[in-house]
């Protein structure tokens, strides 16, 4: 049975790299246009999902706030 989620921002990509720490993991996902999204998830989640470089994944963004910054000119 497919899982339906409330998150509307679902982006397909490929795992580029994974850096594991004691508690957290940094997962870099490359999207089809070449952009990259970096996600910090628990090490347990990386292991439970059996994530590895080259895996096809879906990145879901669910946030109430997105920040943008720019250097002063």
Buried (B, 14 or more C-beta within 10 A) or exposed (E): EEEEEEEEEEBEBBBBEBEEEEEBBBBBBBEEEEEEBEBEBEBEEBEEBEBEEEBEBEBEEEEEEEEEEEEEE
